Amino acid sequence: MPTEGFERHVKAINNIALRVVVLLLAAAALNQISAGVVRAGEPALPKLKTETQGVFERYVKLTEARNEGELKRGTGLLWVDGLPEEQRADAYAALKRGEVKIRKLEILDNGKPISCPGGMIHHWTGVVLLLGAKLEDVLGVLEDYDRHSVYYSPDVERSKIESQEGDHFRVFLRFRRHKVITVVLNTEHEVQYFHDAPGKAHSRSSAVRIAEVENAGKSNEREETPGDDGGFMWRMETWWRMEERDGGVYVQSEVASLTRDIPTGLGWMIKPFVTGIPKESLTFTLAATRKAVEAHRPGR
């Protein structure tokens, strides 16, 4: 069935539940087709291109400059602080009610959007308030990478500190993402923590290696060549900020990641699925951080 005809057919289905089933079956079928092409020994999808990687590096450089400027300023460190007065008051009220506030970001280059041929840049930031917590409680959880597989399960399946020198860590994290299909990633990160002032800290994390895992958990498990894989996660850069005030600690995380672009003609079906994962993962991470800190706070 041609793509356009299939799309019209799906839109004509009035029953929402049935429409969801049809879309899920179509996504599963697409995955099986791609797997079949790979098994046939043909390149199903192009590798990570140098141009794509270069664009993302430029994007990260601009994001880094913005972060450094804000940290140097020292005030208004949360993304909600940049909102108009009434919206800012509503956001802080929501945080004190226990909500996680999420926002999609986009860095411009000389006022213009940055095009990323062959890839998609996903950029989100989120903040949560951990009432009753102290800064050392939060750092105690974030730096306890050997137990991240407990704190952030099921998103983090395995975790380990590979090396540590003061506030600098090299860590291994094995991610498991499931939404219609399951993707397992072996990743290594360089993380540096900075103590800015009493009650304030931030960290910078860069994924220095990301490898998709084929047949995860089976006897024939193997890593695919980074950049020559399904493209579910090619790059990942993270910025954390922590500020103790208002009877707790505000924790903000900002993540920029790079994935493969959406194949032409399938965007209407695949794009909502792919672009939803970064937001969901960030929301889960912040909520899980709060849960872990509450569980390990002294007196609990």
N, C-alpha and C positions, 0 to 999 in steps of 0.2 A: 504494500500500500504506500503511495507517495507520502512524503512528510506532510505537505500542506493538507492533503485529503485526510490524513490521520488526525491532524490537529483540529480540523473542522469537526470531525467525528467525535473527538473527545469533548470539545466545547458544547456539542449538542446534547451531551448527557446531562440530564437535570439532577439526577441523584448524586449528591456530593461524595458519598462514601464509595459509590461505584466508580466515579471519576478518579478518586485517589487510587483505587485498586488497579485501574487501567494504567495509570501513570507509573505505578510501582512495577507492574509487570513489564511495561515498556523499558524502564530503566534496567531491570534485571536482564531482559533480553539483549539490550545494548551491551551490557557487561559481558554476557556470554559470547556475543559476536566478536567483541574485542579480544577476549581470551582465545577464541578459536583462531583468530588471525595470528596471534602470537605463537600458538602451538604449531601453526603451519609454517613457521619460520620466516614470516614476513613482518616488516616493521609496521606495527599497528598505528603508532603515533610518533611524531618527531621528537628528537632529543631536545634537552634544554639548550637553547641557542645562546651564543656569546652576547648577541645584541640584547636578548631578553634579560640575561643576567646583569649586563651593564646598566640597563634602565633601572632595574631594581636597586642596584648599588647606588645610583644617583638619587633615587627616591629615599633610600635610607640615610644618605648623607644630608639631604635637606631636612629630614625628620630629626636627625641627630642635632643639627644646628638649632632647630627650633626648641628642642628639649634643653639644650645647654643654655640658651638664652633665658628660658623660663626659670631654670634652676638658679641661674646667676641672679635673677631678679629677686628670688627668695620669697615672694608673696603670690597669692592667687595661684597656687600650684595644682589645684584640681580643675578638671575640664569644666565642671559646673560653675566655677568662679567666673568664667567668661560669658555666662548667660546674662540677659537683661535682668534687672533687679527682681521683678515679680517671678520670672521663671527660675531664677537662682534660689529664691526663697522657697518655692515649691519643691525644687530638687533637693535642697537640704532637709526639708520636712520629710520627703520620701525616704531619704537615706536614714534619718533617725527612726523611721518606721520599720527599717530593716530591708528596704528595697535595694536592688543592684541597679545602678543607673549606667546605661550603655549608650555609646554614640559612635556613629560611623565617621571616620575622618578621611580627608583627601588632601594631600600636600600638592600645592601648585608650584610650578617652575616659572618664575617671572610672570605670575598671574594666570598661567595657562595650565590646563590639565595635562598630566603626563601619560602619554600613550605607551603601552607595553606590548609590542608585537610578540605574539606567541605565548603570552602569559597573562595572568590576572593578578593584580596587587590587591590584597585585602587588608584593610587598616581600620582597627577598632580600638576604642578605649573604654574603660569601665571603672567605676569606683564603688566602694562599699564602706560602711561605717561599722567598726567592730567595737560596740559599746562595752565599757568596762575593761578593755584591754590596754596594755602598755606596749610601747614600741618594742621592748625586748621580747614580749610574748610573740609578736608578729615575726620578728627576725628569727626567733627560735624555731618557728615552723617553716618559714621559707628556706632557711639555711640547712634544714634537716633533710637533705636530699635522699639519704638512705631510706627514709620513710615516706617519700612522696608517693610511692606505689600504694601506700595505705591511705594517706590524706586525700589523694586525688584519684582514687579508684572509682570507676573502671577506666577512665581516660588514660591514666598512667598505669601500665601493667608491671613494669619493672623500673627500679631506680637505684642509682649507686653513685657515691662520690668517688671519682677516679683519682683526684688529687686536690689538695687544698694548701694554700699558702696565705695565711692571714685572711683577708676578706675576698681573696680570689679563689674561685672554685672551677674545676672542670668536672662535669657530671654527665652520666649516662641516663637517658630516659627512654623508655620504650612506650610509645603511644599506641593506643588501640582506638580507632574511630569506627563507629558502626552507624550507618544510615542507609538502609537497603542493602548495601554491601559492606564488608568489613575490610578496613585498611590498617595494617600494622606497620609502624615506623620505628626503626632504631635510630636514635639521635644522640649527638654529643654537643654539649653547650659549654661555652666559656662565660662565666658569670663574675661580675665585680660589684661589691657592695661599697657604698659611700655613706659615711656618717656626717651629715651636713651641719647639724646644730642640735642642741638638746631637743629631743622629741621629733627630729626630722632625719629621714634617711632616704636613699634611693638606690636602685641597682640597675645594671645594664647587662643583658643576656643576649648572646649571639649563638645561633645554632651553627656550629662549624662543620657538622656532618649530618646528613639526613639520608637514610637508606630505607626503601620500602622492603618489607619482608614477605617473601612468597611462601605459601604453605606454612604459615606461622603455627608453631606448636606441634608440627608433624615431624616424622623422622627425616623427611626430605626438605625441611626448612632451609631457605637460603636467602641471602640479601641480593637485591637487584643492584645494578650499577647506578650510583647516584647520578641523577640527571638523565638517565636512560631508562625510564621507568614509567609508571602510570601518571606521574606528575601531580599527585594529590598534595604534595608539599615539597617544594624545591628549596625554599629559604624561609627562615623565621627569625625575626628580631623582636626583642621585648624590652620594655622600659617599665620599672616599678617605682612608685613613689609612696612614702609612708609619712603621715603627719599626725602626731598625737595632740588632740584638743577636743573640746566639746564632750568630755567624759569618755573618750575612747580613742581609737586610731582610724583615720581615714586611709584606706589602701586603694591605690589606683594602679591599674595595669594597662599598658598600651602595647598592642601587638601589630606588627606589619609582616605579612607573609606573602609568598609567591607560589602560585599554582599554575598548572597548564591552562591555556585558554580553552574556551568552549568550542567544540566543532561546529562549523557553519551548518545551519538548518536544524540544530538540536538545542539551541539556546533556550527556546520556550519551555523545554522539558528539563534540561540539565542545569541551567544556570541558577534557578532558585535553590536547587539542592546543594550545589557547590558553594554558593555564596552564603548560605545559611550556617554552614559548619563553623567558620571563625567566630561569629557572634555567639553561637550556642556554647562553644568551647570556653570563650572568655567569661561568659556569664556563669558557667559551671565552676570555673577555676576560682573566681572571686567568692562565690557562695561556699565552696569547699574550703577555702582559706579561712573564712569566718568560722565555719564548723570546727575545723582543726584547732584554731586558736582558742575557741571557747572550751573545747574538750581538754586542752592541755594547760589552761591557765591555772596558776597556783590557787589552791582552795577548791578546785573542781574535783 
